[in-house]
Amino acid sequence: MKRRLLLGAGVLTPWLAGCALLPEPRPGRPLEIGPGVYMVPGTGGVADEHNQGRIGNSGFIVGDSGVVAIDTGTSHAHGMALLQRIREVTDQPVKLALVTHTRPEFLFGGTAFRSQGIPIRMHARTAGLMASRCEGCLKRLRETLGEAAMQGTAVYKPDQVVDATEWLQLIGRPVQVLHFGHSSGPGDVAVFEPRSGVLFAGGLIDVGRVPDIEDSDLDGWRRALRAMHGLRVATVVPGHGPSASWASAAGGVERYLDRLEARVKAHLRAGGSLLDVAEQCDLPEFESWDQYNTIHRRNASIAFLRFERQQMFNQPTGAHDHATPPAQPA
């Protein structure tokens, strides 16, 4: 097997100061963060013509008999570039690509993997959400990035779906796909490699970036994070941002969700309105995080509407599936 240790150099930006972070690689260069486990970092920020929409993290796990890829990138071209990165590290065949959640920067590169005969696997509810709205996402990406950057990119159906937590035995080392019910999204999953302790957190965790609650169930999200406390996680690869320790990565998301809920509920109790919720529910603790001025303002409005409905009709804000700590392999 051909393998290299590809290390990237990076300087921590101010919004990451104080976090327990691991060395940040240059965007697009694979970083081995555990034996045979690689992260391919995105640029962060918002998708534009300069970063070609490659803002989210991807990765792959190399086993004795094959490779599992985690998330497929923003476009057909991005997916092909990720496959080339894998080939630079190993000659083992890519046997499966897992899509963790329904965001354009994680799923539209699937066309490249499928063109190489590599099946795409995702949760059934992620597949349903993708089918219902991703034509619109793709249209907006084409308008933002241009036709050339998005050439060959299309909405597709997954080759395989998963409905619950499962173990994959495809590549000569066990890989666990974790689903905790409706959390950061209805079908969001994480991928855990127990030998290295690396967790690909997908939509469940961002580092140094405001988490997006649009598709979430907040109570379910918290339960999922608590359930993962039972895993022996050494390193988290978040959906966006640099790899980090479990305590730093999960703690940041938990703290943000708690502060957001407390602030918005206080605004609602004080008789505040939707019109001024974004201005009145600022969270200075997080204002240096990536996308604070856009995602946080939207989060505050979404949370206000949910809590207002809950208050008026005594209804839950979303599905409340119970998350339980996943079993370890024998």
N, C-alpha and C positions, 0 to 999 in steps of 0.2 A: 504494500500500500504506500502510495506517495502522500506524505503529509508534511506540512510546514507549520512553523509557529509564526504567525503573522501578527506582529505587534504594531499598534499605531500610537503615535504621540499626540497628545492633546493638552490644552490648557483649560482648566475649569473656568467656566464663565461665571459672572457674579451671581446669577440666579441659582447656581449650584453650591455656592459657598455654604459651609456648615453641614453638608450631607456626607454620610459615610459612603463615599463613592470609590469605585475601582477606576484604574486609569482609562481615560477616554480615548478611543481610537479615532483615526481620521475617518470621516464618513465614507462608506462604501468599501472599506478594507476589512476583511474578516479578522476577528480577534478571538483567539482560543481562550475561553474563560473557564474551561474545565477540560480534562483529557478527552479529546475528540469531540468537544462541544464548542460550536462557534456562533458568535454574534456578528451579523452584518449591519452596522449602524446606519440609521437614517440621519438626515440633516437637522430634523426638528423644524420648527416654524410652520408657516402655511405654504401650501403647494403653489408654486409659481413657475414661470418659464426658466428661471435660473437653476432651481433644484430639480426640475422635471417631475415634481411631485413626490420625490423619493424621501419623504419626511419620516416614515416609520421604520422601526427595526425589523429585521428578519433574522433567520439563523438556520443552523442545520446541525444534525447529530450524526457522527460517523461511527458505524458499528463494524463488526468483523466481516459482515457480508452485504452491507449496503448503507444507504444514507436516508434519513428522514429530514425533509426541509420543513421549516416552520415559517409560514406566511410567504407570499409570492410576489410582493411588490405592487407598484402602482400601474404598470403598463406591460404590454407584451415585451417591449424593449428592456424594461427593468427586470422582468422575469428572466429573460435571456442572459442579462448581466449577472444575476444571482446564480444561475446555473454555471456560468463561466467561473465565478468565484469558487463554487464548490469543486469544479474540475481542477482548479489551481491547488487545491488542498489534497484531494484524494481521487483515485481511479475507481473507487467503489460506485456502483450504480445508484442513482436516486430512485428509491422504490415507492416513495409516497411524499406528497406535499400536504401539510395540514394548514388549514386557514383557521385562525383563532377567533376572528370576529368580523363584523360587517362594517369595515371602513375601507374606502377606495385604496389607500396606500398599502393594504394588506392582502387584497384579493384579486385585483385586476391583472396581475402578472400571471395568473393561473393559466391563461391561454398559452403562454410560452411553455409551461410545464406539460400541458396536455399535448402540445405539438411534438413533444419528445416522447410521448407515450407514458408519461408519468401521471398516475391518477391523483385527483384532488379529493380530499376528505374534509368535511366540516360538519358541524352540528346541523340537524334537520331544521331547527328554527333559524339558524343563520342563513341557510339556503333559502328558506321562505322569505326572510327579510330582503335578501339579495335580489330575489326574483321580483319582489313587489316594488322596489324603489331604485335599483342600481342602474337602470337605463337613464334615469335623470341624473344620477351621479356621473355617469360616463359622459353624458352630454356636456355637463358643466366642466369636467376635466378637459375635454376637447377644446372648449372655448378658452380655458385658462392656459393650457400647456401648448395648444396648437395641434393640428392634424398630424404633423410629422412625428412629434413625440409620442402620440397615441396610436400610431399606425399598427394595425393588426390586433388591437385591443378590443375585446367584446365581452358582453355579459354571457355567462355560461352556466350550465348546471353542474353541480359536483358529481363526480363519479361514485363517491361513497358518502354516506351520512352516518353520524353517530348520534345516539339519543341519551347516553349516560356515560359516566366515567368508565374508562376501559384501559386495558393494557395492550400494547402493540408488541408483537414478537416478530418483527420483520427484518431486523438488521443485525441480529447477533448480540444485542443488548436491549434490555427492557426499556420501554418508553411509555409513560402513563399520560393519557389524555384525561384531564379533569374537568368535569362539568358539575356545577353546584346549583342548578336551577337558574331562574332569572336573577341576574346579578348586575354587572355593568352593562349587559345586554341580554336578551332572551336566550341566545344560544352561545354566548361567549364561553370559551374554554381556555385553559392553561395547559402547558405541556411540561412535564417534570421528568428529568433524567436522574434517577436516584443514585447512580454510582458517583456522579460528579456533584450532585446536589444543586444542579442548575434548573431554575424554573423560568420558562418562557411564559410571561404573565399575560401577554396579549392585551385586551381591553381592560383587564382587571386592575392593572397598575401602570401608571405613567410616573416618571421621575422628573422633577423640576418642571413639570407641565401641568396645567390645570386639567383634571380629569373631566370628561364630557359626560353629563348625566342624561343626555337626550333619550337614550334607549333603556335606561336603567330602572331597576327596582332598588331603592337605597337600602332598605332593610336586608334584602337578599344579597346585595353587594357586601355589606358588612359581615353577614354570615359566611359568605365565601371566603373573605379575608381571614376571619377567625378560624375557619376550618383548615386553611392552609398553614396556620400557625403550628399545626401538628406535624407538618412535614419537616424533614431536615434539610431546609433550603440554605445552601451556602451562598448562592449568587442569584439575583433576579435580573433577567433581561426584560425590561418593560416594553410596552408598546411604543413609547417614545421616551427619549432621554437615555443617558448612559446606564450601564449596568451598575448595580448597587447591592449592598447587603440587604437581607430580608427586613431587618428592623427599620432601616432607613426608608426603603422603598414602600413597604406596606404601611408603616407608620405615617408617612406623608399623606397617603391617600385617605387613610382613616381620619386623620386630623382635619383634612380639608372637608370631607363629607360631614363630619360632626359640626365644624364651624359654620358651614353653609346652612345646614338645617337649623341650627340654633339662631343664627342671624335672621334668616327669612321668617321663621316662626315668630320671633320677637317683633318683626316689622308687621306681620299680619295681626298679631294681638294688639298692637298699638294703633290699628286702624289704617295702616298704610295701604297704598294701592299698587296695582301692577305698573302703573305709569312711572312711578318713582322707585320701584324696587331695586333696579340696577344701581342707582345712585346711593340709595340709603343702605344697601346691603354690601358695601365694599368690605373686603377682608385684607387689610394692609399686610398681614403676615405672609400673604401669597402673591402680592402684587409684582414681585420680581420673577414669578414663574412664567414660562413660555405660554403665550396666548391668554394671559390674564384679562386683557382688555376686551377680548372677544368671547372666549368660551365662558369665563366667569359671569359676565353680564347675562349671557343666554341662560346659564345654569340658574341664576337667581330668578329669572322670569319663569323658567320651567318649574322650579321648586315652589314658587309662590302659587302658581296655578294648581299644582298637585295638593299642596297643603290647604289651600282654600276649598277645594273640592272635598277633601277629607273632612274638613271642619263643618262644611255645610251639610254633607250627606252621610257623614260618619262612615266613609268608604275607605278601604286601603288604597294606597297610591300605586299599587302594582301587584303582580303575582308574588306570593310568599312561599316559594318552595323551600324546603328545609335542606340545608347543607350539612353533611356529615363528613368527618375526617376520612379521607380515602385510605383503604387498606394498603399495606406494603406487600410487595411480592414475596412469595415463600422462598 
